[in-house]
Amino acid sequence: MRQAHSIEEVREFVEGGLLSLIYISQPGCSVCQSLLPQVEELLKDFPCIHPLHVNAAEVKEVAGEFTVFTVPVVIILAEGKELDRMARFIPAGALHEKLVKYNQMVN
């Protein structure tokens, strides 16, 4: 999963994709670290969904830009508009269902 290192990269990413997913985490978050590989594995089934990983400790502005109060956060966007959001404890099955739903919308 591509890593963003600035808020400008995040903004550019959001503007450029038909269907995209932003995964926001922090280094000291054990839930974030265990969920990331699961999200990456799920995304293998959805090549048209473009993912981006944002470390909120490195890109501090991301919390304000996306109204993030807790991590991890998965935000699904279509053409820059937020479609869905999941935060804190994210069941992989529920995320998979949402990815299927939104993938069918654009295909």
Backbone as a chain_set.jsonl record, in Angstrom:
{"seq": "MRQAHSIEEVREFVEGGLLSLIYISQPGCSVCQSLLPQVEELLKDFPCIHPLHVNAAEVKEVAGEFTVFTVPVVIILAEGKELDRMARFIPAGALHEKLVKYNQMVN", "coords": {"N": [[0.855, -1.175, 0.0], [0.573, 2.137, -0.877], [2.323, 4.83, 0.703], [1.635, 7.91, 2.237], [3.335, 10.993, 2.702], [2.853, 13.6, 3.21], [0.347, 16.154, 3.663], [-0.364, 17.271, 1.3], [0.161, 15.236, -0.56], [-1.843, 13.464, 0.216], [-4.17, 14.937, -0.366], [-3.886, 15.227, -3.145], [-4.023, 12.547, -3.904], [-6.675, 11.896, -3.145], [-8.161, 13.512, -4.892], [-7.578, 12.332, -7.313], [-8.696, 9.769, -7.778], [-11.118, 7.331, -8.893], [-12.329, 5.374, -7.256], [-11.319, 5.026, -4.029], [-9.339, 4.22, -1.105], [-8.505, 5.211, 2.099], [-6.257, 4.557, 4.616], [-5.776, 5.292, 7.86], [-3.458, 5.537, 10.418], [-1.482, 5.093, 13.467], [1.871, 4.837, 14.715], [2.197, 3.714, 17.371], [-0.053, 2.218, 17.832], [-1.496, -0.774, 18.442], [-3.716, -2.076, 17.377], [-3.922, -0.819, 14.914], [-1.574, -1.709, 13.664], [-1.999, -4.472, 13.482], [-4.269, -4.62, 11.91], [-3.645, -3.491, 9.419], [-2.221, -5.367, 7.608], [-4.351, -7.095, 7.105], [-6.215, -5.476, 5.801], [-4.737, -4.846, 3.527], [-4.585, -7.394, 2.377], [-7.33, -7.904, 1.849], [-7.758, -5.955, -0.11], [-6.517, -6.979, -2.34], [-8.387, -8.35, -3.807], [-9.737, -6.364, -5.044], [-8.775, -4.651, -7.379], [-9.426, -2.217, -8.574], [-9.821, -0.418, -6.579], [-8.087, 2.084, -5.157], [-5.564, 2.229, -2.802], [-4.322, 4.094, 0.062], [-1.98, 4.67, 2.578], [-1.784, 6.433, 5.579], [0.231, 7.794, 7.983], [-0.687, 9.118, 10.885], [0.864, 10.322, 12.804], [3.023, 11.265, 11.439], [1.906, 12.796, 9.334], [0.374, 15.129, 10.469], [-1.728, 16.887, 9.918], [-3.716, 15.392, 8.774], [-5.64, 14.464, 10.55], [-7.272, 16.675, 11.159], [-8.107, 17.365, 8.591], [-9.659, 15.169, 7.789], [-11.365, 14.773, 9.891], [-10.624, 13.027, 12.106], [-10.784, 11.191, 15.014], [-9.959, 8.961, 16.346], [-7.829, 6.101, 15.89], [-7.359, 2.915, 14.262], [-8.487, 4.239, 11.092], [-10.579, 3.695, 8.363], [-11.32, 5.03, 5.344], [-13.518, 5.234, 2.723], [-13.666, 6.426, -0.524], [-15.24, 8.019, -3.323], [-14.434, 9.49, -6.258], [-13.284, 11.569, -4.751], [-15.199, 12.135, -2.828], [-16.444, 11.29, 0.342], [-17.643, 8.096, 0.973], [-17.968, 6.128, 2.881], [-17.025, 5.185, 6.237], [-15.002, 3.645, 8.641], [-14.006, 2.995, 11.962], [-11.654, 2.529, 14.672], [-12.293, -0.391, 15.982], [-12.34, -2.561, 13.508], [-14.074, -4.858, 11.837], [-12.906, -7.34, 9.654], [-14.589, -8.76, 7.925], [-16.882, -7.135, 7.721], [-15.749, -4.884, 6.525], [-14.966, -6.022, 4.102], [-17.487, -6.582, 2.957], [-18.411, -3.964, 2.523], [-16.511, -3.09, 0.667], [-17.076, -4.776, -1.487], [-19.66, -3.889, -2.119], [-19.247, -1.143, -2.852], [-17.424, -1.477, -4.914], [-19.002, -2.785, -6.797], [-20.694, -0.733, -7.452], [-19.185, 0.979, -9.065], [-18.41, -0.579, -11.142]], "CA": [[0.0, 0.0, 0.0], [1.341, 3.381, -0.977], [2.396, 5.615, 1.928], [1.681, 9.364, 2.047], [4.255, 11.656, 3.628], [2.443, 14.994, 3.41], [-1.074, 16.371, 3.448], [-0.517, 17.547, -0.129], [0.064, 13.927, -1.211], [-3.169, 12.926, 0.527], [-5.146, 15.711, -1.143], [-3.701, 14.857, -4.552], [-4.526, 11.176, -4.027], [-8.136, 11.937, -3.04], [-8.697, 14.135, -6.103], [-7.245, 11.6, -8.521], [-9.19, 8.406, -7.93], [-12.535, 7.031, -9.02], [-12.681, 4.7, -6.006], [-10.094, 4.939, -3.256], [-9.431, 3.89, 0.312], [-7.433, 5.782, 2.917], [-6.076, 3.878, 5.893], [-5.057, 6.206, 8.74], [-3.004, 4.83, 11.617], [-0.369, 5.68, 14.215], [2.857, 3.793, 14.997], [2.054, 3.071, 18.669], [-1.378, 1.601, 17.915], [-1.401, -2.202, 18.129], [-4.847, -2.41, 16.5], [-3.543, -0.326, 13.583], [-0.531, -2.565, 13.099], [-2.534, -5.797, 13.165], [-5.307, -4.503, 10.894], [-3.099, -3.09, 8.125], [-2.039, -6.496, 6.681], [-5.67, -7.633, 6.744], [-6.783, -4.563, 4.804], [-3.957, -5.051, 2.302], [-5.005, -8.683, 1.823], [-8.67, -7.702, 1.287], [-7.689, -5.106, -1.297], [-6.032, -7.762, -3.482], [-9.559, -8.75, -4.577], [-10.367, -5.159, -5.598], [-7.699, -3.853, -7.988], [-9.862, -0.874, -8.99], [-9.826, 0.448, -5.397], [-6.718, 2.554, -4.957], [-5.353, 2.478, -1.377], [-3.271, 4.973, 0.564], [-1.758, 4.575, 4.026], [-1.329, 7.694, 6.142], [0.661, 7.754, 9.374], [-1.176, 10.368, 11.467], [1.936, 10.945, 13.579], [3.892, 11.942, 10.471], [1.086, 13.777, 8.621], [-0.511, 15.556, 11.557], [-2.885, 17.609, 9.384], [-4.732, 14.455, 8.286], [-6.712, 14.361, 11.553], [-8.18, 17.797, 10.946], [-8.624, 17.308, 7.215], [-10.657, 14.101, 7.665], [-12.091, 14.684, 11.163], [-10.247, 11.757, 12.715], [-10.668, 11.278, 16.467], [-9.336, 7.734, 16.827], [-7.248, 5.279, 14.83], [-7.272, 3.134, 12.833], [-9.66, 4.697, 10.348], [-10.644, 3.356, 6.949], [-12.251, 5.917, 4.662], [-13.723, 4.855, 1.325], [-14.064, 7.617, -1.273], [-15.487, 7.936, -4.765], [-14.153, 10.785, -6.875], [-12.979, 12.551, -3.722], [-16.293, 12.284, -1.865], [-16.486, 10.185, 1.3], [-18.8, 7.203, 0.905], [-18.09, 5.33, 4.098], [-15.921, 5.304, 7.188], [-14.989, 2.698, 9.761], [-12.937, 3.416, 12.865], [-11.271, 1.823, 15.898], [-12.306, -1.836, 15.804], [-12.904, -2.731, 12.172], [-14.139, -6.271, 11.458], [-12.493, -7.544, 8.264], [-15.76, -9.195, 7.167], [-17.724, -5.958, 7.454], [-15.035, -4.07, 5.546], [-15.063, -6.732, 2.829], [-18.841, -6.35, 2.432], [-18.474, -2.591, 2.024], [-15.692, -3.018, -0.538], [-17.861, -5.435, -2.533], [-20.766, -2.975, -2.442], [-18.767, 0.036, -3.589], [-16.795, -1.953, -6.15], [-20.087, -3.052, -7.743], [-21.258, 0.554, -7.869], [-18.383, 1.618, -10.102], [-18.163, -1.521, -12.248]], "C": [[0.895, 1.23, 0.0], [1.232, 4.189, 0.304], [2.457, 7.101, 1.576], [2.585, 9.981, 3.106], [3.928, 13.131, 3.848], [0.949, 15.11, 3.142], [-1.339, 16.69, 1.97], [-0.64, 16.245, -0.918], [-1.32, 13.32, -0.993], [-4.228, 13.636, -0.31], [-5.09, 15.343, -2.625], [-4.263, 13.461, -4.82], [-6.054, 11.171, -4.054], [-8.752, 12.483, -4.32], [-8.55, 13.253, -7.336], [-7.887, 10.252, -8.72], [-10.685, 8.283, -8.062], [-13.03, 6.402, -7.721], [-11.391, 4.48, -5.23], [-10.38, 4.666, -1.787], [-8.237, 4.508, 1.018], [-7.434, 5.052, 4.247], [-5.212, 4.786, 6.755], [-4.732, 5.478, 10.034], [-1.947, 5.65, 12.342], [0.581, 4.555, 14.603], [2.643, 3.057, 16.321], [0.751, 2.316, 18.861], [-1.297, 0.133, 17.496], [-2.542, -2.651, 17.215], [-4.511, -1.998, 15.067], [-2.566, -1.282, 12.902], [-1.048, -3.946, 12.723], [-3.58, -5.737, 12.053], [-4.747, -4.213, 9.502], [-2.873, -4.28, 7.182], [-3.364, -7.123, 6.244], [-6.323, -6.781, 5.662], [-6.056, -4.747, 3.472], [-4.358, -6.352, 1.612], [-6.391, -8.565, 1.174], [-8.619, -6.95, -0.038], [-7.159, -5.84, -2.525], [-7.187, -8.193, -4.383], [-10.229, -7.573, -5.288], [-9.316, -4.248, -6.229], [-8.13, -2.455, -8.426], [-9.966, 0.087, -7.802], [-8.378, 0.814, -5.081], [-6.506, 2.92, -3.489], [-4.205, 3.443, -1.086], [-3.191, 4.813, 2.068], [-1.197, 5.905, 4.514], [-1.004, 7.48, 7.613], [0.298, 9.112, 9.984], [-0.129, 11.065, 12.335], [2.877, 11.724, 12.663], [3.145, 13.065, 9.74], [0.001, 14.242, 9.582], [-1.794, 16.229, 11.057], [-4.018, 16.677, 8.953], [-5.904, 14.333, 9.262], [-7.733, 15.478, 11.37], [-8.855, 17.743, 9.588], [-9.772, 16.303, 7.071], [-11.451, 13.862, 8.951], [-11.871, 13.315, 11.816], [-10.04, 11.966, 14.212], [-9.981, 10.071, 17.075], [-8.761, 6.988, 15.633], [-7.386, 3.81, 15.212], [-8.599, 3.613, 12.259], [-9.507, 4.236, 8.902], [-11.716, 4.254, 6.346], [-12.308, 5.484, 3.198], [-14.295, 6.072, 0.604], [-14.328, 7.278, -2.733], [-15.349, 9.34, -5.333], [-13.981, 11.892, -5.836], [-14.041, 12.755, -2.67], [-16.331, 11.059, -0.955], [-17.79, 9.405, 1.166], [-19.047, 6.512, 2.232], [-16.842, 5.498, 4.948], [-16.106, 4.256, 8.271], [-13.807, 3.089, 10.64], [-12.827, 2.499, 14.073], [-11.22, 0.314, 15.721], [-13.067, -2.127, 14.518], [-12.909, -4.218, 11.814], [-13.823, -6.437, 9.968], [-13.683, -7.954, 7.401], [-16.657, -8.031, 6.786], [-17.06, -5.048, 6.424], [-15.121, -4.715, 4.163], [-16.424, -6.502, 2.181], [-18.973, -4.951, 1.836], [-17.674, -2.445, 0.729], [-16.412, -3.662, -1.724], [-18.94, -4.485, -3.036], [-20.294, -1.813, -3.299], [-18.079, -0.33, -4.887], [-17.869, -2.218, -7.205], [-20.702, -1.763, -8.26], [-20.489, 1.158, -9.052], [-18.107, 0.691, -11.287], [-19.449, -1.97, -12.884]], "O": [[1.843, 1.336, 0.778], [0.169, 4.232, 0.924], [3.24, 7.505, 0.717], [2.599, 9.548, 4.258], [4.632, 13.828, 4.578], [0.361, 14.261, 2.473], [-2.422, 16.407, 1.457], [-1.45, 16.153, -1.841], [-1.898, 12.733, -1.907], [-5.091, 12.985, -0.899], [-6.123, 15.171, -3.273], [-4.902, 13.229, -5.846], [-6.657, 10.509, -4.899], [-9.766, 11.963, -4.785], [-9.304, 13.4, -8.298], [-7.649, 9.623, -9.751], [-11.44, 9.025, -7.433], [-14.03, 6.842, -7.154], [-10.472, 3.823, -5.72], [-11.494, 4.852, -1.299], [-7.096, 4.346, 0.586], [-8.461, 4.938, 4.915], [-4.05, 5.029, 6.43], [-5.603, 4.881, 10.666], [-1.567, 6.738, 11.909], [0.138, 3.423, 14.802], [2.894, 1.853, 16.379], [0.482, 1.822, 19.957], [-1.058, -0.167, 16.326], [-2.345, -3.52, 16.366], [-4.782, -2.739, 14.122], [-2.713, -1.615, 11.727], [-0.584, -4.532, 11.746], [-3.756, -6.714, 11.325], [-5.323, -4.65, 8.506], [-3.305, -4.209, 6.032], [-3.474, -7.626, 5.126], [-6.914, -7.308, 4.719], [-6.687, -4.797, 2.416], [-4.457, -6.397, 0.386], [-6.602, -9.071, 0.072], [-9.352, -7.273, -0.973], [-7.337, -5.363, -3.646], [-6.999, -8.382, -5.585], [-11.181, -7.763, -6.045], [-9.0, -3.193, -5.68], [-7.279, -1.589, -8.629], [-10.179, 1.284, -7.998], [-7.558, -0.051, -4.776], [-7.178, 3.813, -2.973], [-3.263, 3.586, -1.865], [-4.212, 4.819, 2.755], [-0.252, 6.439, 3.935], [-1.85, 7.041, 8.391], [0.9, 10.131, 9.645], [-0.226, 12.268, 12.576], [3.458, 12.729, 13.073], [3.688, 14.153, 9.549], [-1.145, 13.797, 9.509], [-2.832, 16.143, 11.712], [-5.154, 17.121, 8.786], [-7.04, 14.12, 8.838], [-8.938, 15.231, 11.425], [-10.042, 18.043, 9.463], [-10.73, 16.541, 6.336], [-12.135, 12.846, 9.074], [-12.814, 12.557, 12.043], [-9.237, 12.799, 14.631], [-9.474, 10.142, 18.195], [-9.167, 7.221, 14.494], [-7.519, 3.5, 16.396], [-9.667, 3.425, 12.842], [-8.441, 4.371, 8.3], [-12.869, 4.242, 6.777], [-11.282, 5.381, 2.526], [-15.272, 6.673, 1.051], [-13.718, 6.371, -3.299], [-16.064, 10.259, -4.934], [-14.468, 13.008, -6.017], [-13.812, 13.482, -1.703], [-16.259, 9.925, -1.428], [-18.884, 9.966, 1.236], [-20.19, 6.334, 2.654], [-15.775, 5.886, 4.473], [-17.214, 4.015, 8.751], [-12.746, 3.464, 10.142], [-13.77, 1.798, 14.441], [-10.176, -0.212, 15.336], [-14.285, -1.96, 14.451], [-11.855, -4.781, 11.518], [-14.405, -5.754, 9.125], [-13.773, -7.531, 6.249], [-17.136, -7.953, 5.655], [-17.734, -4.503, 5.55], [-15.327, -4.023, 3.166], [-16.501, -6.253, 0.978], [-19.571, -4.774, 0.775], [-18.107, -1.759, -0.197], [-16.359, -3.143, -2.839], [-19.106, -4.305, -4.243], [-20.873, -1.531, -4.348], [-18.143, 0.423, -5.858], [-17.67, -1.911, -8.38], [-21.18, -1.714, -9.394], [-21.086, 1.776, -9.933], [-17.619, 1.142, -12.323], [-19.428, -2.762, -13.827]]}, "num_chains": 1, "name": "protein.A"}
